[in-house]
Structures are given as C-alpha cells and as structure tokens.
C-alpha cells in the first residue's frame, strides 16, 4: 500500500475537507479530525495539520495538494541493554516484536510482530503509536485495529490450557516466549515476500545466546539481521506498534474470560487477583479456574487458602 503524508496550512485543510466531503467516513482513531474513503484511496486529516493518503491512488490524490512532507524522526536517547544499533535506526524499515501477559495470572501470553516501512514511520506516529506503557488500555483498543489494517503483522495468542500443558512438561516461560517470537516473525516475513526488512528488532527478554538456545530445535529459526534491545518500544515504532497489537489481543481474551466467568477478571498478580480467583474456584471449581490461569503462579495456592477459609 502506498502512503503519502502532507503537512498543510489550515486554509488548505479546509479545502481538502470540502473536496472530499461526499466521501466522508467516521473514524475514532486518536487525533483524527476528518476522514474520507475513495475507491482506491483513504484520506485522513490529523489535528497536527498532517494529511495522510493511503492506497493505490495515494500519490495521485496527494499531488492535488502539495509535495510530501519529509519530516525526519528525531533521534532519542534511551538507556538500553542489548545489541549496538546501526546509525539512524529509528528511520529504517524494521520488523519489531513484543509480548504481553507474561506476568498476569489470568489470561494468555500474546506475542505480536509487525513491519513498519521507512515511509510508514510518520504514518504510524500520526496514529498515536508510542511506548505502550505510556498508553491506556482504552486508547490501545482504539489504535490497534487501525494498526492491524495498516501494517503487515502477526499476533499469536497462547491460551491458558495450552500454556499450562507446555509449562507442565518442563518449558520455562522464557522458552515459550522465544518460540512465540520466532513463530510471529516467520509469519510476518512470509507475508512480506519478496520484500525484506532492513532489520528485525526483538524487545529483549533474554540474552541472544539464551534466546537461540530456547529455539534450537525449530526447523526454521529467524536469525538474519536480528537485533535485541531492552526498552525497544522507545527505539523503533515497529516494536511499539507490536506491543499495542499484543496488548489488544490480550485485552480481548480477558474480555472473553470475564464473560465466561461472569465476573470482571483483573490483570496482574496482586492480592485482588487472589480474591477473584478464590471466588471463581468456589463457584466454578478447580478445572475451570485452571483453564483460565497460569496454574504454576503462586496465586493458585493463595487463592486455595482463601477459598478454604471461606468454606470453614
């Protein structure tokens, strides 16, 4: 998909709105003030004054209003651990991958990988993408579908039944995450063929050697131009976008679990989580509770103790 971004004056933006009024569509993405959909092009106007044209007719429509805004993303200083990154890394075409749900007693582990081309970086930033730790769950619920419609991506959801089975057979959480990252990256690379990224950036949860040791038995191991870094969401928007998509998938699964448990399922692994787990155990039984939790967490024993106290 072709993408062109223009930075226009307020008077020009009003002309753009008038020109595309009959093609206007409603958009709820953060920062969007106007959107229109033609047969081969989507036009989106942002509060910042940028107008984004997406689709096969993007260049044609953008040429009616000016020349592309060549904004160079500013380099940011981030205190990280991991590989030494190439110069100007934030401006390159990169596949990023990240995961969420690993520290939550309830709900799945989700891993996402997505590709952001050099010419999509400004587009993704206009959609509001930044480190997911700086965003609310509600904002990510809005942003993720937009990102998924725009970027080549893959998202994997490891539900609790399968997680407990794999973990119970001796796989550490680190190994589980490594296998999921490798799988998500394979999916994205296959979707991109024949295009290739300049680099792949994995949000580092293990040293390079440990990561590859975890997946050494896999038939296809992604190694070409792979870099690892902590705080990777702050280094390249591809990882930030992947983090948002992974979180969105996690939240949707938590919604499903809340629905079948008939109670709001809390995130994390706090005392509140123990309380809810105990209630679910008393109402639905051990088999059901195990099916929606990471059973080896200490929360299980804490919940059982609470449940036994309430029974006596």
Secondary structure, DSSP 4 states (H G I P E B T S, - for coil): --EEEEE--HHHHHHHHHHTGGGB----STTEEEEEE-SSEEEEEETTSEEEEEETTHHHHHTTT-----PPPPP------BSPPPTTGGGS-EEEEEEE-TT-SBS-EEEEEEEE-GGGHHHHHHTT---GGGS-HHHHHHHHHHHHHHSEEEEEEE-HHHHHHHHHTT--HHHHHHHHHHHHHHHHHHHHTT---SEEEEE-SS-HHHHHHHTTT-SS---TTEEEETTGGGT-HHHHHHHHHHHHHHHHHHHHHHHHHTSPPPPSSSHHHHHHHHHHHHHH-HHHHHHTB-TTSTHHHHHHHHHHHHH-
